[in-house]
Amino acid sequence: MKKKAWGLIFFVILTLGSSVVISKNVEDTLIKSISIVSAIGIDSSDEGYEVTLQMINTAAKPDSAGEVTGSIIYQQSGRTISQAVKNILDRNPKKIFLDSAELIVIGEQTAREKGIHEILALFLTESEISSSIKIMVTKDYPASKIIKTITPAEKVSSKRINDIVHSNELNLGSVAGVYPVKVMNDLLRNIKGTAIPYVTLNSDQEIGSSQENISSPEPEVLVILNGMAYFKKDKLAGYLTRDESKVFLGFINSTKKATIETQCGDDQGFFTIHIKKSKTSVKPVHINGMVSFQVEQKMKGELFESTCRQDDLPYLESRAEAVLKSEMARLIARSQEENNDFLGFLKEIYLRDPFKFQEINKKWKELFPEVPVEVEVDLEIEDIGDVNRIP
């Protein structure tokens, strides 16, 4: 009886071990037969579009340091994006696996001149593209240069970029990840200008695309994400600074957490507040056939640091409120001067009163630049932070 039991145990162990070995061999064979795409770059070319694919180098470990690069770059042009991707097969015979792509980067020139509607339409209808892929636009550089840049800490730049976005969302609050379906919804409804993050480099040196870029403790070329880019219809209209982006994301309630730095006032000191909660309401007001808006932003946070001589909380709250109110008013004025409602005032009318929306939408281009907007900011500092508790 014992011999039978031991024989059964041995058979089970042998079967499981064989299954693991076979599964591992099948997995290795599969990985070697496909090209796993991590990022897609879209630029303009004389022919039409230029596509840059960043593919994971399976010979390297993406999360480790070393001499082997974490990615392989393929770049081709075509009359269409899909043709450019197929042209890459002339150089890379493996099946291109797009489902793993984490990032779509659109070049500044392409976004300004051609727009992004055609690009989004392709990727949203392409069944091999994941719905969780993020989208962004470049500033000052083509998408290909961003994709080719070798970054520190992560061998695959798409992962590095997504890590920066995630970190910014939880700390600075000047960038928010955006998915193609969200952008396409904005474009199809055509009642609010869309906005997506922008990515740039701190230097245009060619060393950025070589392993030498990360051979020293201070890389010459770094990927930078500082803010949001806004569009008019489907074409790139402009970029917001880091501080403007914080105000913008707070306005549209896309802030998870944020950090704001403000000057104390008369003295030369500064103080920093970490925003933990933020809620902005935009209320349309209709009087005698005229529309205006009341904007109220309520925030709660903690005092993170202060070098002010006068650092009692009521004073710091009022000082921060005044600065935030002024920055929001400037952003609204910019939107009205450009007659580009990327803040979404018309959308608020649509959500609250669809019948009024039908009437106002017809003449919104004439109304919006002169629409009165009243802004109020209410900041409550709930905590002074652990460091500031030191007596």
C-alpha positions in Angstrom: 0.0 0.0 0.0 2.8 2.4 0.9 4.7 1.5 -2.3 1.5 2.4 -4.3 1.2 5.7 -2.5 4.8 6.7 -3.0 4.5 5.7 -6.7 1.5 7.9 -7.1 3.3 10.8 -5.4 6.3 10.3 -7.7 4.1 10.2 -10.8 2.3 13.5 -9.8 5.7 15.2 -9.2 7.0 14.0 -12.5 3.9 15.1 -14.3 4.0 18.6 -12.8 7.7 19.0 -13.4 7.3 18.0 -17.1 4.4 20.4 -17.4 6.5 23.3 -16.1 9.4 22.5 -18.5 7.1 22.2 -21.5 5.2 25.4 -20.6 8.5 27.3 -20.2 9.7 26.0 -23.6 6.4 26.9 -25.3 6.5 30.4 -23.7 10.1 31.0 -24.8 9.3 29.8 -28.3 6.3 32.2 -28.5 8.3 35.2 -27.2 11.0 34.5 -29.8 8.5 34.4 -32.6 6.9 37.8 -32.0 8.0 41.4 -31.5 6.5 42.9 -28.4 5.8 46.6 -28.9 6.1 48.9 -25.9 5.6 52.3 -27.5 4.3 53.8 -30.8 5.6 57.1 -32.1 3.7 59.0 -34.9 5.3 61.8 -37.0 4.7 63.4 -40.3 6.7 62.5 -43.4 6.8 63.5 -47.1 5.0 60.3 -47.9 2.4 60.7 -45.2 3.2 59.3 -41.8 6.3 58.0 -40.1 5.9 55.4 -37.5 8.5 54.5 -34.8 8.0 51.3 -32.9 9.8 50.6 -29.7 10.0 46.9 -29.2 11.2 45.1 -26.1 14.5 43.4 -26.4 13.9 40.0 -25.0 17.6 39.4 -24.5 17.7 42.1 -21.8 15.9 42.6 -18.6 14.0 45.9 -18.9 14.2 46.7 -15.2 17.9 46.1 -14.8 21.0 48.0 -15.6 23.6 46.6 -18.1 25.2 47.0 -21.5 22.3 45.3 -23.4 19.7 47.9 -24.5 16.2 47.2 -23.3 14.5 48.0 -26.5 14.9 47.8 -30.3 13.7 50.6 -32.6 12.1 50.2 -36.0 11.1 53.2 -38.1 9.3 53.3 -41.5 7.1 55.7 -43.5 3.9 55.1 -45.5 1.0 56.9 -46.9 -1.0 55.7 -43.9 0.0 54.6 -40.4 -1.1 51.0 -41.0 1.0 50.9 -44.2 4.1 52.3 -42.3 3.6 49.6 -39.7 3.5 46.9 -42.5 6.6 48.3 -44.1 8.4 47.6 -40.8 7.8 43.9 -41.6 10.4 44.2 -44.4 13.0 44.7 -41.7 11.5 42.6 -39.0 9.8 39.4 -40.2 8.3 38.6 -36.7 4.7 39.2 -36.0 4.3 42.6 -34.4 2.4 42.3 -31.1 0.7 45.7 -30.5 -1.5 44.6 -27.6 1.4 45.1 -25.2 2.0 48.8 -26.2 1.8 51.1 -23.2 2.1 54.5 -24.9 1.3 56.4 -28.1 3.4 59.5 -28.7 2.3 62.0 -31.4 4.8 64.5 -32.8 4.1 68.2 -32.3 4.2 69.0 -36.0 1.7 66.2 -36.8 -0.6 67.3 -34.0 -0.5 70.9 -35.1 -0.9 70.4 -38.9 -2.7 67.1 -39.5 -4.6 66.8 -36.2 -5.1 63.7 -34.1 -8.5 62.5 -35.2 -7.3 60.1 -37.9 -4.7 58.6 -35.5 -7.2 58.0 -32.7 -9.7 56.5 -35.1 -7.2 54.0 -36.3 -6.0 52.9 -32.8 -9.5 52.8 -31.4 -10.7 50.5 -34.2 -7.6 48.3 -34.1 -8.5 45.2 -32.1 -4.8 44.5 -31.2 -4.4 47.8 -29.4 -5.2 47.8 -25.6 -7.8 50.2 -24.4 -5.5 51.0 -21.4 -2.8 52.6 -23.6 -1.9 56.2 -22.8 -1.5 59.0 -25.3 0.6 62.1 -25.3 2.1 64.7 -27.6 5.6 66.0 -27.9 7.0 69.5 -27.4 9.9 70.8 -29.5 10.9 67.3 -30.7 9.5 64.6 -33.0 8.0 61.5 -31.4 10.8 59.4 -32.9 13.4 61.2 -30.8 11.4 60.8 -27.6 10.9 57.0 -28.3 14.6 56.5 -29.1 15.9 58.2 -25.9 17.5 55.8 -23.5 16.4 56.6 -20.0 18.0 55.9 -16.6 16.5 53.4 -14.1 14.3 51.9 -16.9 15.8 50.5 -20.1 12.4 50.9 -21.9 11.5 54.6 -22.1 7.8 54.0 -22.4 7.8 52.4 -18.9 9.9 55.3 -17.6 7.5 57.8 -19.1 4.4 56.1 -17.6 6.2 55.9 -14.2 6.8 59.7 -14.3 3.1 60.3 -15.1 2.0 58.1 -12.2 4.4 59.8 -9.8 3.3 63.3 -11.0 -0.3 62.4 -10.4 0.3 61.4 -6.8 2.6 64.3 -6.0 2.9 67.4 -8.2 -0.5 67.3 -9.9 0.6 68.9 -13.2 0.1 65.8 -15.4 -2.8 63.4 -15.7 -2.7 60.2 -17.8 -5.2 60.3 -20.7 -6.6 57.4 -22.8 -7.5 57.6 -26.5 -11.2 56.9 -25.9 -11.5 59.9 -23.6 -9.9 62.2 -26.2 -12.1 60.8 -29.0 -15.2 61.4 -26.9 -14.2 65.1 -26.5 -13.6 65.4 -30.3 -16.9 63.7 -31.2 -19.1 65.7 -28.8 -17.3 68.9 -29.9 -18.4 70.8 -26.8 -15.1 70.9 -24.9 -11.5 71.2 -26.2 -9.5 68.2 -25.2 -6.1 68.1 -23.4 -3.4 65.5 -23.1 0.1 65.4 -21.4 3.1 66.6 -23.4 6.6 65.2 -23.2 9.9 66.8 -24.1 13.6 66.5 -23.6 16.1 68.7 -21.6 18.6 68.6 -24.5 18.7 67.7 -28.2 22.1 66.0 -28.0 22.4 62.8 -30.1 23.9 61.0 -27.1 20.3 60.6 -25.8 19.7 57.6 -28.1 22.9 55.8 -27.2 23.8 53.7 -24.2 26.4 56.3 -23.3 23.5 58.5 -22.1 23.1 56.4 -18.9 26.7 55.6 -18.4 27.2 58.5 -15.9 25.3 59.4 -12.7 24.0 62.5 -14.5 22.6 61.6 -17.9 23.0 64.3 -20.6 19.5 63.8 -22.0 16.4 63.3 -19.8 12.7 62.9 -20.6 10.6 65.6 -19.0 6.8 65.7 -18.4 5.7 69.0 -16.9 2.2 69.7 -18.0 -0.7 69.4 -20.3 -1.2 70.4 -24.0 -4.6 71.7 -25.1 -6.3 71.3 -28.5 -8.8 73.2 -30.7 -11.0 70.6 -32.3 -8.4 67.9 -33.1 -5.4 70.2 -33.6 -2.7 71.1 -31.1 -3.3 74.7 -29.9 -0.8 75.3 -27.1 1.0 74.1 -24.0 0.3 74.9 -20.4 3.2 75.5 -17.9 3.5 73.3 -14.9 1.6 75.8 -12.7 -1.0 76.4 -15.3 -1.5 72.6 -15.7 -2.1 72.3 -11.9 -4.8 75.0 -12.1 -6.3 73.3 -15.2 -6.4 69.8 -13.8 -7.9 71.2 -10.6 -10.5 73.1 -12.6 -11.7 69.9 -14.5 -11.5 67.8 -11.3 -8.7 65.6 -12.6 -6.4 66.2 -9.6 -5.6 63.2 -7.4 -3.0 65.1 -5.3 -1.1 68.2 -5.9 1.7 70.4 -4.5 1.4 74.2 -4.7 4.2 76.7 -3.9 3.3 80.3 -3.0 5.3 83.4 -2.1 4.6 84.6 1.4 3.8 88.1 0.4 5.8 91.1 1.4 8.8 89.1 2.6 11.0 86.8 0.4 9.9 83.5 1.9 7.8 80.7 0.3 5.5 78.1 1.6 4.4 74.7 0.2 1.0 73.1 0.6 0.2 69.5 -0.3 -3.4 69.3 -1.6 -5.1 66.1 -0.5 -8.6 66.9 -1.7 -9.9 69.3 -4.4 -13.4 69.8 -5.9 -14.4 72.5 -8.4 -18.0 73.3 -9.3 -18.9 75.4 -12.4 -22.4 76.8 -12.2 -24.0 78.5 -15.3 -26.3 81.4 -14.4 -29.0 82.5 -16.8 -30.4 86.0 -16.4 -32.4 88.0 -19.0 -31.2 85.8 -21.8 -27.5 86.2 -20.8 -25.3 83.5 -19.4 -22.5 83.8 -16.9 -20.6 81.4 -14.7 -19.8 81.0 -11.0 -16.7 78.9 -10.3 -16.1 77.7 -6.8 -13.0 75.6 -5.9 -12.8 73.9 -2.5 -9.5 72.3 -1.4 -8.1 70.7 1.7 -4.4 70.2 2.4 -1.5 70.2 4.7 1.3 72.7 5.2 4.4 71.0 3.9 7.0 73.7 4.4 7.2 77.4 5.2 10.0 80.0 5.4 7.6 82.8 6.0 8.0 85.2 8.9 4.3 85.2 9.4 3.2 81.6 9.2 -0.1 81.4 11.1 -2.6 79.2 9.2 -5.3 81.8 8.5 -2.8 84.1 6.8 -1.3 81.3 4.7 -4.7 80.1 3.7 -5.8 83.6 2.5 -2.5 84.2 0.7 -2.7 80.9 -1.1 -6.4 81.5 -2.0 -5.6 84.9 -3.5 -2.8 83.4 -5.6 -4.8 80.4 -6.8 -7.8 82.7 -7.6 -5.5 84.9 -9.7 -4.0 82.0 -11.6 -7.4 80.5 -12.4 -8.7 83.9 -13.6 -5.6 84.2 -15.9 -6.2 80.7 -17.3 -9.9 81.5 -18.0 -8.9 84.8 -19.6 -6.4 82.9 -21.9 -9.1 80.4 -22.9 -11.4 83.3 -23.7 -8.8 85.3 -25.6 -8.1 82.3 -27.8 -11.8 81.5 -28.0 -11.0 78.0 -27.1 -13.2 76.4 -24.5 -10.7 73.8 -23.3 -11.9 74.3 -19.7 -15.4 73.0 -20.5 -17.8 75.9 -19.7 -20.2 74.9 -22.5 -20.1 71.3 -21.3 -21.4 72.5 -17.9 -24.4 74.0 -19.7 -24.9 70.8 -21.6 -24.9 68.7 -18.5 -27.2 70.9 -16.4 -29.7 72.1 -19.1 -29.7 70.4 -22.5 -32.4 72.7 -23.8 -30.5 75.8 -23.0 -27.4 74.2 -24.5 -29.2 73.8 -27.9 -29.9 77.5 -27.9 -26.5 78.7 -26.7 -24.4 76.2 -28.7 -25.3 77.9 -32.0 -23.7 81.2 -30.9 -21.1 80.0 -28.5 -18.2 81.2 -30.6 -19.5 84.8 -30.4 -20.6 84.5 -26.7 -17.6 82.8 -25.1 -14.9 85.5 -25.3 -17.1 87.9 -23.4 -18.9 85.6 -20.9 -18.5 86.9 -17.3 -16.9 84.4 -15.0 -16.7 84.8 -11.2 -14.1 82.8 -9.3 -13.9 81.9 -5.6 -11.3 79.6 -4.0 -11.7 78.2 -0.5 -8.6 76.5 1.0 -8.5 74.7 4.3 -5.2 73.7 5.8 -6.2 70.7 8.0 -2.7 69.6 9.0 0.7 71.2 9.4 2.7 68.0 8.5 5.1 66.1 10.7 8.1 68.3 10.2 6.3 71.4 11.2 5.3 69.9 14.5 8.9 70.0 15.8 8.9 72.7 18.6 
